[in-house]
């Protein structure tokens, strides 16, 4: 989802600046760094757990709205971070 959003931002910026996708844009580099920093801050195990537990993402309509959407239970990154969060909350497997 974030990858496609970042690409959409890049396309819009390059179109507005009137340059091709292979050229360099200082403005795009700054915006890209900000977006990546923001993603890194929100991509924590707890955030991924909250995202994966949101019922909205398990509806049948949500994935159909965008073919690039992956339900949380099929997203490997979310699954890994969800499991990491559970391991932090429940460090003892007997609990």
C-alpha positions as CSV (number, residue, x, y, z in Angstrom):
1,X,0.0,0.0,0.0
2,X,2.8,2.5,1.0
3,X,4.8,1.5,-2.1
4,X,2.1,2.3,-4.5
5,X,1.3,5.6,-2.6
6,X,4.9,6.6,-2.8
7,X,5.0,5.8,-6.6
8,X,1.8,7.9,-7.0
9,X,3.4,10.8,-5.2
10,X,6.5,10.5,-7.4
11,X,4.4,10.4,-10.6
12,X,2.4,13.5,-9.6
13,X,5.5,15.4,-8.6
14,X,7.4,14.6,-11.8
15,X,4.4,15.4,-13.9
16,X,4.0,18.8,-12.1
17,X,7.8,19.5,-12.6
18,X,7.6,18.4,-16.2
19,X,10.5,15.9,-16.0
20,X,10.7,12.2,-16.8
21,X,10.8,9.4,-14.3
22,X,14.5,8.7,-15.0
23,X,15.6,12.2,-14.2
24,X,16.5,13.3,-10.7
25,X,14.4,15.7,-8.6
26,X,15.8,17.2,-5.4
27,X,12.3,18.0,-4.2
28,X,11.3,14.4,-4.7
29,X,14.3,13.2,-2.8
30,X,13.3,15.3,0.2
31,X,9.6,14.3,0.1
32,X,10.6,10.6,-0.4
33,X,12.8,10.8,2.7
34,X,10.0,12.3,4.7
35,X,7.6,9.6,3.6
36,X,10.0,6.8,4.4
37,X,10.7,8.3,7.8
38,X,7.0,8.5,8.5
39,X,6.5,4.9,7.4
40,X,9.4,3.7,9.6
41,X,7.9,5.4,12.6
42,X,4.4,3.8,12.1
43,X,5.7,0.4,11.0
44,X,6.1,-1.0,14.5
45,X,5.0,-4.4,15.7
46,X,2.2,-2.8,17.8
47,X,1.0,-0.7,14.9
48,X,1.0,-3.7,12.6
49,X,-1.0,-5.7,15.2
50,X,-3.6,-2.9,15.5
51,X,-3.9,-2.7,11.7
52,X,-4.3,-6.5,11.3
53,X,-7.0,-6.6,14.0
54,X,-9.1,-3.9,12.4
55,X,-12.3,-5.6,11.1
56,X,-12.6,-3.2,8.1
57,X,-9.7,-5.0,6.5
58,X,-11.4,-8.3,6.5
59,X,-14.5,-7.2,4.6
60,X,-14.9,-8.5,1.1
61,X,-15.3,-4.9,-0.3
62,X,-12.0,-3.5,1.0
63,X,-9.6,-5.7,-1.2
64,X,-11.8,-5.2,-4.3
65,X,-11.5,-1.5,-4.1
66,X,-7.8,-1.7,-5.1
67,X,-6.2,-4.8,-6.7
68,X,-2.9,-4.1,-4.8
69,X,-4.5,-4.5,-1.4
70,X,-3.6,-7.5,0.6
71,X,-5.7,-8.7,3.5
72,X,-3.8,-8.5,6.8
73,X,-3.8,-12.3,7.3
74,X,-2.1,-12.7,3.9
75,X,0.5,-9.9,4.3
76,X,3.8,-11.4,5.4
77,X,5.2,-8.2,6.8
78,X,2.2,-7.6,9.0
79,X,2.2,-11.3,10.0
80,X,5.8,-11.1,11.1
81,X,5.4,-7.9,13.1
82,X,2.1,-9.2,14.6
83,X,3.9,-12.3,15.8
84,X,6.8,-10.2,17.1
85,X,4.4,-8.1,19.1
86,X,2.7,-11.2,20.6
87,X,6.1,-12.5,21.6
88,X,6.9,-9.3,23.4
89,X,3.6,-9.3,25.2
90,X,3.7,-13.0,26.0
91,X,7.4,-13.9,26.3
92,X,6.6,-17.2,28.0
93,X,5.0,-19.7,25.6
94,X,3.2,-21.4,28.6
95,X,1.0,-18.3,29.2
